[in-house]
Amino acid sequence: MGLLSPYARTAIGALPDAGARGLALFAAAALLAASALSRAQEPTTRPAVPVADFFRTPMLARPTLSPNGRHLAGAVAAGSGRVRLAVLDLEPLGEPRAVAGFDDRDVDDIAWVNDRRLVFDTTDHQSGSSQFGSGLWAIDRDGSDQRQLIDLWYLSARPGMRTLPWTWRLHSVVADGSTDVLVQGVVLNNNEVVEISLARLDTKSGRSQNLSEGAPDHVFRWIVDRDGRPAAVTTLREGRFVAYLRSPSGSGWERWQDADAYAGNYAVPYAVAPDGQLLALGRRPDSTAALFAVDPTTRRLKPEPMVRLDGYDFRGSLVYDRDERRLIGVHYVTDASGTAWLHPTMKAVQEAVNAKLPGTVNRIECERCLQAPTMLVSSYSDRQPPVFYSYNRDTRALTRIAASRPWIDERVMARQDVHRFASRDGLSIPVLVTHPPDTGVGARPAVLLVHGGPWLRGTYWGWRPEAQFLASRGYVVLEPEFRGSQGYGFSHFRAGWKQWGFSMQDDLADTVEWAARQGWIDPARVCIAGGSYGGYATLMGLVRHHDLYRCGIAWAAPTDFELLYSISWSDVSSEFQGFGMPLLIGDRVKDADRLEAASPLRQAASVRRPLLLAYGASDRRVSVRHGTTFHDAVRRTNPDVEWVVYGDERHGWRTLETQVDFWSRVERFLAKHLPPATK
């Protein structure tokens, strides 16, 4: 049955301060009227949206508001195709000014250091196999005083400049009005991360101060307070998770949590409130993770959570007003994102914005929320990629800044709904269903799109290129959160242990049968598809449920467990290979028979359906050897296998050229193997 609307309403408990009773967010099934979803004036014919339009670099990405709310910075795609850093004034709205960029790199993450200064790092959207560092630069908003702070792997800074090695990256901004940021650096041993160190870095001078002295060994995460001082660390070593808290005197560290990293029940340090209150993620009786305050005296989690999301693990961020140093709201994610404001001023702002932008999720960003009049609004829906606005609380004026993908016409995009159904053993399986945008009725061909990981949350309600592309070609897209997926409680995650090829595969088959019972899909015209673990599940789907799927599309798919466990140059850590994989997938010795039965390579002769296989030649997570050995085996008995290797790609596609080529192949493949129903 349908569980949630994309606009989950919330019932909010009182939360006068961080140590009070808490905030409960209850996701309720509440459907908005169709007239509110901006679906009026549907085109009578559906244009064939070009493949490239779904995968082009957004025109504006990661816009971020200055602390005083007067300026906006964002990553803007330039005419050359490279992404540059642009800044524009908001009061009044000015023209964007490109203040930084490179001819061979793309600006990526951006953060305001203070009202004048910014930092940014880089990536390369035009090379899939680039393995350089991301670097870090600082610059004033007018384009002056640019300084490189962290090297790129292949490019050292100019002689005489003070920079950190390429293994460092931004951790966070120190929100104290200074020109300082926090940076973290990985310590490598044989190209594997051993631990992560922390330093405070002046973006004007390039001078850094070590904050790691005296810390425990093997730290992989640092939690700092609002002034940038380390408050908690977590370590991972030989399958043990250990969390340490700064001692009350501030002179050392005290062990707080010590548990099996994968199977244990432990609290994870999350953040430090402005008043010094430590917050941590802990497990509730229903196995979902909630946000708790830590008692400063006993150092135990307080009995009632501050924030809980019924049916979901807490994912989100806390909104603090920088000047008043108080908690005023919570950004969270259930099926879609939402915000629970705790201050009446911001509640009124959210209501005013929602009235002006009905039928979309409207996220408000601000740092001096109670003083600065101007705020950033990011508005999106299942059919509309993010559109960005400024909102003036004093004048109540909502001003459109830019659309992230202005070439996308929401009127011809597909609608999505979130549902849950019971699997064959009774486990509740969330599934995101994307329906084609035209108004036709009846059973349609479908693509079962399996997410990678698999130990992550794979779907969120909102516009996404892969699902929208497939739906634009007339396919219902089914995206289940099968057992083993995270975000739905530890029990849901735990149910997937050692179930590669078994119960996890059954959940996928149950999804197809459930959707067929709803009358949405033709069960005789279903193709299974996915990348990484999703590619593995595609191959095993063709092995185990041969009669259910007419074809399969797998990219970056692991096919040989022996390679997964034994390749030393993989970017999968030896820590995970030695302690995580035996628990989650299977022990190479004790579970040898199960691994054999769940190996696509060993079952290659059973794959008789048409298959599209794609790999990246530079993939260090799933080596192309997984593909070549499986391809050699499967084509002995299956002549209908299409094979492609992208020489400039790693684990997943980065370049537009690859995206267009691959999804064009997918379009032709599906058109051939999922023909219209015979009458």
N, C-alpha and C positions, 0 to 999 in steps of 0.2 A: 504494500500500500504506500501511498505518498506520505512521507514523513514531514518534510519542511517545505515551506515556500522559500523562494530566494530572498525573501524579506522577513527574516525571522524576527518576530516581535519579542520583546524582553520584559520580564517582570523583575524589577530591581529592588533589592532589599536596601535598607539604610546602611550607609557607610560613611559616618562622620569623619573617621580617620583610619589610618592603616591598621590599627589594632582593634577596630570595632568588629561587630558581628560579621560583616562581610557582604559581598555582592554576589547574588545568585542570578545567573543569566539562563533563563529557561527558553529553549528554542521551541516555538509553538507552530503548529500547522495552520497557516493563515494565508490564503490565496488572495491576491489583489485582483480587482476586476480587470478584465482584458482591456478595457478602455484606458486604464492607467498605464499600460505597458507600451505606449507609443507605437501601437501596431496599426494605427489608422492609415488609410490611403496606401494599402499594400499594392505594389505593382501587379498588373494583370499577367505579366510575363516575367520570368526570372532570368536576368541576364547571366551569362556565363562569366563569372568573376575570374579574371586571370589568376593562374596559380601563384604568380609572383606577388600579387597583392596581399595574399595571406601571410607571407613570410618576409616581406620587406622590413628593413629596420624602421622602427617608429620615428616619425618626424620629431617628436618630443618625448623624452623618456626621463624618468627619475627627477621630476621637478622638485625643488626643495626651497622652502621659504627661509629668508634670513630671520634671525631671532626677533628683530624689531618689526617684522612683517612688511617692510617697505620694498624689498627686492626679491626677485625669484631667479634661481639658477637652474639650468637644466642641460641635458645632453641633447643636442640638436643635430639632426642629420643634415649635412651640408650638400651643396650641389655636386661636389666631388665624390660623394658617397661616404666620406669620412664623417665621424661624429665629433662635434666640437663642443666646448663649454661656452654657453651663452648666458648672459645676465640681462634682465629687464627690470625697469622700475614699475611699481604697481600703483603708486599714488602720486600723480595720475599714471595710467597705463602708458608705458613707452614702447619703443621698438626694441626688439632683442638685439644685443650686441655680442658678437662672437669675440671672446676675450682670450681663448686658448685653444690649441689644437695642433695636430701633427699630420704630415702627409702620409705616414706609414703606420699610424696607430689611431685608435678610436677612444675618445673620452668615455669612461665607464661610470664608476661610482663617484658621487659628489657630496661634499658636506661643508656647511658653513662653520668656520672656526669661531668667528664673531660676526658682528654686523658688517664688517668690511672685508674680511679675509676668508678665502675658501681653500679647500684641498680637493684634489681629484686624482684618480688612478686611471689606467688605460687597459684596453684589450685590443684585439685585432679581429674585426668581423669579416675581413677579407682573406683570412688564412685559417683553415681548419686545423692545421697541424702545428701552429705556432706554440712553443712551449716556453716563451720568455716570461719573465716576471711582469707584474703589473705596474711597478714603479709607484711613485707618489710625487706630486707637485703641489706647491702652494702659490696662490696668486691673489692679488687684491681684485675687488669686483670691477674696477675700471681697467683691468688688464695690466696694471703695473706691478713691479716687484715680484716677478715670477721666480721661483726657486725650486730646483729639483731636490727632493728630500731622500728618495730611495731610488737606487739604480734599477735599470732594466738588466736582465741577464746578459743580453748581447751588446749592451751599450753603456759604457761608463760615463759618468758625469764629466763636465769640463774640468781640466786640471785646476787644482786649487780649491774646488768646491767641496764642502763637507756633506757627504751623503752616506746613507746606510746601504748595506748590501741588498741584492735583489730578493733575498729570502725574507725580507721584512715587508709588512703591509699595515694599513690603517686598522687600529682596533676601535677607537671611538674619539669623539671630541670632548675636551674638557670644557664644560659649560660654565666657565667662570669669567668670561669676557677677555681672557688672555689670548695670546697667539699660539697656545700650545695644543697639541693633540697627543693621544696615546697611540703607540705603534707596537705591534707584536712581531717577533721574529722566530722562525722555526729553526731548530737545531737539527741538522741532518746527519745520519750515519748510513752510508751506502745508499744515498738518495731516499732514505726513509725518515720521516719525522720522529724524533726522539722526544722532544719537548718543545714548549713554546715559551719564550721570554717576553718581558714587557718593559717598555721604556716610555718616558715622557719626552716629547720632541718639540722644540721651539721652531715654528714654521718660518720665522723671520731670519734666525741665525743658523738654523740647522743643528744646533747643539742638542744633545740628548742626555737624559739622566736615567740610569739603570734603576728599574723598580723591582727587579727580580732577586736581588741579593737576599739570601736567607730563605728563599722559598723552597718548598719540597721539590724533589726530583720528579721528572716526567709530567710536569704540568701541561695540560692541553686546553685549559680554559681559565680565563681570568675574569673575576667579577670585581668591579670597582665601584666606589661610592660616587656621589655627585661632584666631588672635588677631584676625582681622578686617582684616589688612593686605593690600592688593592685591599679588598675586604674578604674575598674567598677565592679559592682555587680548587680545581678538580684535576685528578690524575688518573691515568689509565695505564696499567702495567700487568702483563701476564694474566689477563682476564679479570683483574680486580679494579673496581671503581672506588676511589677514595676522595673525599672532599675534606678540605681543611678550611677553618675560619681563622681570621686574624685574631690573635689573643687580645683580651680586653686592654692590656697595657700597650698593645701595638708593637711589641718587640719580637713577636714570633708567631708561630702557627700552631693550631690545635686541631688534631684529627677529629672530624665530626661524623662522617659517614664512611663505612667500609663494607663493601658488599660485592657479590658476583656482578660483574659489569653487565651481563646479559640477562641473567635470571633472577637477580636480587630485587628486593623491594626497598628502595632508598630514596631519600630526598635529594634534589639537585638545586644548588644555589642558582637563583634566577636574576635578582637585581637588588639594589640597595635604594630605599626611599630617601628623600631629602633629609628626613629626621634621623637617618642612620638605621632605620628598621630593615633588617635583612628579610628578603622574600625568597621563597623556594617553591619548586614544584614537588608535590607529593601525591601519592595515590589515594583515591577515595575508595570506600567499600565496594562501589560498583566497578572498580578497576580503572576508571578514568583519572587522568592527571588534572589536578586543580592547583591554584596558586594559594599558598599559605604564608602567613607571617610567622617568623621564628621568634619564640620567646627569648628575649635577651638574657634572662637569668638562667633558665633551664636549658636553653638552646634546643628545645623541642618545638615541633610544629604546633601551632595553636589548634585547638580542637575543630574550629569551624573555618572552612576556607574563605579567603577574601574574594576569590572569583572562581566560579565553577560553571562549566558549560554542559548541560545535561546531554549525554550521548556522545560527547566529544572531549578529547584531551584539550586542555587550555593551550591555545596558540594566540599570541597577540602581544600587545605592548601597553604599558601604562603611560598615561599622559599627565605630566607634571607641569604646573605653571612655573616658569623659570624664576620669576620675580618673587612670587609668594611661596615658592618651594613647598607646594602642597599637591596632593593627588586630586585631579579634577575629572578624570575619565579613564576609560579602558577601551582600547581598540581590540577586537576579538574576531575570531573566525569560527563559525559553525559550518553551515553549508556555504554561505557567502560571508563576506566581512561585515562587521557592524561596529557601532560605538555605543557604549553606555556612559553618558555624561553624569557626573555626580554634582556638578555645580549648576545652579539655576540659569546663570547667564549662558552657559554653553548648551544647556538643554533648549533654551529659547532659540539660539542660533541654529541648532540642528533642525528644529521644527520649521524655522523660516526657510532654510535652504531646501529641505525636503518638499516644502510647498511650492517652491519655484522649480524644482527638478523632480517631478513625480515619476515613479516607475523605475528609478535607478538607485543603486547604492551610492551614497554621497558621503565620502570620508573627508573630514575636516582636519587639517593639519595646522598647528600653531605652537609656538613656544612660550610667548607671552600672551597667552590666550585671554586673560582677564584685563589686559591693558592695551595691547596693540589692536587697533580696529580692523586690520586687514588679515584675512586668513585664506589659505589655499584649500580649494575643494577639488577632489578627484571624484568624478562621476562615471559610473560604468554600469553595464547590465550584461545579460547573456548575449545580447545582440549588438551592443555598443562597446567598442574598445574605450579605454579611459579618455575622457574629455576634462580639461582643466579650467577652473574658474578662480577668480578672486572674489571674495565676499567681504564687503565693508559692513561691520556690525552697526556703525552709527547711522549710515545712510540706507542700509539694507539693500544696497546695490550689488547685484550678482553680475560680474563681467567675465565674459568668455575670453580665455587666454589663447588656447589652442587645443586641437584634437591630436591625440597621439598618432592616429592613423586616419587622416582626413579622407583618404581615398576609399574607405570602407563605408558603404551605404547600409545602415542598420535595417532598412526596410527589406533587404534581401538576405539578411542573415537569419540563422536558425535559432529556435528557442530551446531552452534547456529546462529540465525538471530534475529534482533530487527525490529518489524513492528509496525504500528499503523493502526487502523481501526475505523470507526464511529459506535458507539452504536446505538440502536434503537431511541434514542432521540438526536442523533447527537454529543454526547460527544466523543472526541478523546481518544481512549483507547490504550496505549502502551501494547505490548505483546512480550514476549521472547519465541521463538519457538526453541526447540531442536529436531533435526531430528536424527533418528537412523543412526549409522555409516556405515552400509552396503550400497551397491549401488543399492538396489532394488527400484523400482518405483511403483507408484500407491498409492491408499488410504490405510492407515495403521490404526491399533488400536491406541488409544490415551489416555493419562492421563492428565486431567485438574488439574494442581497442583496449589492450592490456597495458597497464602502466609498468614502468621499470622499477628498480629498487632491489627487491620488492618491499623492503622494510621502510616505507615512507608513505605519506599520504599522497595519492596520485591525482586527485581531482578536486577542483573548486568550481563553484558556480561562477560563470563569467565568460567573456569572449576569449577563446583560445584558437590559434590558427589551425591545428590539425583537425579538431572536431568540426570546426566551421567549414573547412575545405571539404571534408568528406560529406557533410550534410548538404553542402551546396551542389554536390553531384548526385543528390537524391537518396543518400543512404541514412538510415537511422543509425546513430552511433551509441553504442552501449559501453560504458566505462565503469566496471564494478570495482569496489574496494574489497577485494577478496581477503580471506583470512591471511594474517601475516602483515597486512597493511597497518601502518601506524596512524594515530590520530583519533582512534575510536575506542580507546581503552586497552589496558594491558591484556585482557582476556582475548580480545580480537587478534592482537599481535601474537600472543602465545599459541593460539590455535593453529598458526601456520608453521610452527617449528617442525622441521624434518618432513614437510608436506609438499616440497617441490615435486611436481609430477603426480601428486596424489590428491588430497582434499583441496588444495589450492586450485588444482585443475578442475575438480568437480564444481567448485564455486562458479567457475567461468561457464561451464556447461549449464548449470542451474540458472545462470543469468539469461542465457539464450532461451531456455524453456519458459522462464517466467515472462520474458518480453513477448514471446509468442502467445502466451495465454492472455495477455492484455490486448491482443489483436493488432499490435503495432508493426510486427515484423513477420515476414514469411520465413518460417524455419528451414525451408529448403533453399534459401538464398542468403546464407550467412558466411562471411569471411572473417577469420580471426587474424589479428595484426598486433604488432607491438615491437618496441625496441628494448635492448638489454634483457632484463628478466622477461619483459613482455614478448621479446623475440623467442626466448626459451619456451615460454608458455604457448606461443604460437606453434612451435614445432611439436611439443608434447600434446597439444590439442589435436593436431593432425594424426598423432600416434594413437592416443587414447579414445578420442571421440571422432573417429573417421567419418561416421555417418552424419555428424552434426554440422561440419564445416565443409563448404564447397571449395575453399581455397585458403591460403595462408600467406601473410606478408611479414617477414621477420628481418629486423636490422640490428646489427651489433649483438647478435644472439649468442650466448654461451651454449656450447653443444657438448663439451667434454669436461666432466668434473675433475679429471686428473689434471688437466691444464689449469683449471681454476685454483687448485690446491698447490700446484707445484711450481708454476712460473714465478721465479724470483724477481724478475724485472717488471712485474705488474705494478700498477699504482694502488692495488689493494694491499694494505699493510700486512706484514708478517704477524702482527698482533691479532688482526682479524682472521687471517688465514689459520692461525694456530688455536684461537680461543673462541672466536665468534662463529666461524663457518661450521665447525664440528657440531655446535649446539643448534644452530639455526637451519643448516642444510643436512648435515650428517657427518658422522665420523668415518674417515676413509677405511678404517679396519672394521670397527664394530658394525657399521651400517653399509658395508660393501655391497651386499645384495640389493638393498634399497637404492643405493646410488646407481647401481648397474641398471635396475629396472626403470630408473628415472632419467637415464642418459639419452638425449636425442641421438647422439652418435651411435650408440649401441642399438637403437631402434630405427635407424635410418631406412631400413628396408620396408618399414610399415608406413612410411610417408608416401602416399600415392596420389594425393591431391595436388593441383597446380600450386606452385610455390614461387614467391619472389624473395630472394636473399640479397642483402646488401651489408657491406662492412666498410669500415674506415681502415686504410692501410697503416695509419699511425696510432691506432687504438692501443693503449697500454693497459686498459682494464679488461677488455675482451679482445684478445689478440685475433688478428685476421686468420690465424691458424685454426681457430674454432670453425671459421667459415669454410676454409679450403678443404679441411679433412671431412667435414660433413657434406660439402658439395660433392666431393669425389665419391663419397659413399652413397648418397641419395640418388645421384643420377644413374647409378647402375640399374635401378629398378623404376625410376621415375623420369621420363623424358621431358616432362613439362616443368622445368625449373629455370627461372630467369635469375641470372647472377650478375652482380655489379660490385666493384670495389672502387671506392673513392680515395685516390692517392693522397689527397691533401686534407683528410679528415681524421678525427680521433673518435672518441666515444660519443656519438651523436653528431648531428650535422650543424655546422656553424655558418657556412657561407651561403649566400643567396643562390649562387650557381648550383650548388649541390641540392639545396632544398627544392629548387624548381625542377631539376632533373629527376630527383627521386620521386617527388609527388606527382610529376607528370607520368612517370612509369607506373605509379600506383593507380592513377586514373585510368590508364589504358588497360592495366591488368584487371582491375575490377570490372570495367566495361565488358571485357571479354568473358570473365568467368562468373559474373552475377547478372545474367541476362534477364530481361523482363519475364514475368511469370507466364507460363503457357496457359492458354485458355482451353 
